[in-house]
Amino acid sequence: MAQKPWPTELRLHKDRKALSVAFDDGETFELAAEYLRVRSPSAEVQGHSASERRTVAGKADVRILELHPIGNYAVRLLFDDMHSTGIFSWDYLHELGSNRDRYWRDYLAELDEKNLSRSPAR
């Protein structure tokens, strides 16, 4: 069985708009706060099945306020919109980084299809 990638570094950018994650397989990902927020593994976003998954709009300006380690397998992110229920496992962060282009393209298409915007409501 192949070894799962393990994080070697987790760094919140000074502007709090991105998280850098490096793994022991040599991969390094820059994950925007907005991307992490809209792909949160929380039940609020993902629902309890694929049919319940919610498209989260208006998060273009979201920032990450805090990182909280969860044991030795994950991190919980607190965003400035007070969302904090998603637990990002190392596997999920690696998946988000590895599939970022496709997931982001799909997200933008969902916004367009539902006539939603990345910009916060005024």
Backbone torsions as a table, in degrees:
resi	resn	phi	psi	omega
1	MET	NA	132.8	-177.9
2	ALA	-70.5	143.1	177.2
3	GLN	-71.3	134.6	177.2
4	LYS	-77.7	144.9	178.8
5	PRO	-60.4	140.7	-179.5
6	TRP	-118.1	136.0	-179.0
7	PRO	-68.4	138.3	175.5
8	THR	-108.9	-18.6	178.5
9	GLU	-157.0	139.3	175.8
10	LEU	-132.3	116.7	-175.7
11	ARG	-133.4	124.5	175.5
12	LEU	-85.4	126.6	179.5
13	HIS	-64.9	152.7	-177.5
14	LYS	-56.2	-35.9	-179.5
15	ASP	-80.3	-4.4	177.8
16	ARG	64.8	16.9	-179.1
17	LYS	-99.7	3.1	178.8
18	ALA	-158.9	156.0	177.6
19	LEU	-123.9	128.5	174.9
20	SER	-97.6	132.9	179.2
21	VAL	-130.9	122.4	176.2
22	ALA	-109.9	142.2	-178.8
23	PHE	-121.3	159.0	-178.3
24	ASP	-72.0	-4.3	174.6
25	ASP	-89.2	4.9	179.0
26	GLY	94.5	-11.3	179.4
27	GLU	-76.1	139.9	172.8
28	THR	-132.9	133.3	-177.3
29	PHE	-126.2	139.7	170.7
30	GLU	-104.6	111.7	-175.8
31	LEU	-112.0	115.4	-178.8
32	ALA	-64.8	145.4	178.2
33	ALA	-56.8	-41.8	179.7
34	GLU	-60.1	-46.1	179.7
35	TYR	-61.0	-45.8	178.6
36	LEU	-63.2	-39.4	-178.9
37	ARG	-65.6	-45.4	-175.9
38	VAL	-77.3	-16.2	176.3
39	ARG	-107.6	18.0	-179.3
40	SER	-51.5	138.2	178.7
41	PRO	-78.5	8.1	-177.8
42	SER	-67.3	156.6	175.7
43	ALA	-63.7	-30.7	178.5
44	GLU	-57.8	-38.9	-178.5
45	VAL	-93.0	-49.6	-174.2
46	GLN	-82.0	-20.4	-174.3
47	GLY	68.8	-163.7	179.8
48	HIS	-107.8	1.9	174.6
49	SER	-158.7	166.1	-178.3
50	ALA	-58.6	-34.3	-178.4
51	SER	-70.9	-17.3	179.9
52	GLU	-94.7	-4.8	-176.8
53	ARG	-59.3	135.9	-175.5
54	ARG	-104.9	140.3	173.0
55	THR	-88.5	116.7	-177.6
56	VAL	-94.6	120.7	-178.7
57	ALA	-108.7	170.0	171.7
58	GLY	72.3	27.1	-175.7
59	LYS	-112.3	19.4	-177.6
60	ALA	-58.7	-29.6	-176.0
61	ASP	-103.1	6.4	-175.8
62	VAL	-64.6	147.4	177.8
63	ARG	-127.3	157.8	175.7
64	ILE	-94.9	121.4	-179.6
65	LEU	-86.8	-41.6	-174.5
66	GLU	-146.5	154.6	172.0
67	LEU	-118.0	132.5	178.5
68	HIS	-125.9	116.3	177.9
69	PRO	-63.6	141.7	175.1
70	ILE	-117.8	101.8	-175.8
71	GLY	54.3	-139.8	176.5
72	ASN	-115.1	23.3	-175.2
73	TYR	-124.1	-7.5	-172.9
74	ALA	-163.1	175.6	175.0
75	VAL	-139.4	142.2	174.8
76	ARG	-104.8	131.4	-179.3
77	LEU	-104.0	136.3	172.2
78	LEU	-106.6	119.2	179.4
79	PHE	-96.1	160.4	-176.6
80	ASP	-73.0	-5.2	170.7
81	ASP	-91.2	10.0	177.2
82	MET	74.4	8.4	173.6
83	HIS	-70.7	128.0	-178.3
84	SER	-150.3	17.2	-173.4
85	THR	-95.1	-5.3	179.2
86	GLY	-86.2	128.8	176.0
87	ILE	-104.4	113.3	-176.7
88	PHE	-91.5	102.5	177.3
89	SER	-70.2	161.5	177.4
90	TRP	-60.4	-40.5	178.9
91	ASP	-60.8	-42.4	-178.3
92	TYR	-68.2	-40.5	177.1
93	LEU	-61.8	-40.1	177.7
94	HIS	-64.8	-42.2	177.1
95	GLU	-61.1	-45.2	179.5
96	LEU	-60.7	-41.0	178.5
97	GLY	-68.2	-44.1	-177.4
98	SER	-66.6	-29.9	-175.5
99	ASN	-112.7	16.4	-173.3
100	ARG	-53.2	-48.7	-176.4
101	ASP	-60.7	-46.3	-179.0
102	ARG	-67.7	-46.0	-179.6
103	TYR	-62.5	-38.8	-179.4
104	TRP	-68.7	-42.8	176.6
105	ARG	-58.9	-45.0	178.9
106	ASP	-62.3	-40.7	179.2
107	TYR	-62.5	-47.3	178.9
108	LEU	-61.8	-38.1	177.5
109	ALA	-65.3	-40.0	177.8
110	GLU	-63.4	-44.0	177.6
111	LEU	-58.1	-47.0	-178.9
112	ASP	-62.0	-46.3	-178.8
113	GLU	-61.0	-35.0	-177.3
114	LYS	-97.6	7.2	-179.9
115	ASN	54.8	45.4	177.3
116	LEU	-110.1	166.8	-177.2
117	SER	-127.4	151.3	172.3
118	ARG	-71.3	-27.0	-177.4
119	SER	-71.8	141.0	177.7
120	PRO	-63.1	148.1	176.7
121	ALA	-65.9	141.5	-179.6
122	ARG	-100.6	NA	NA
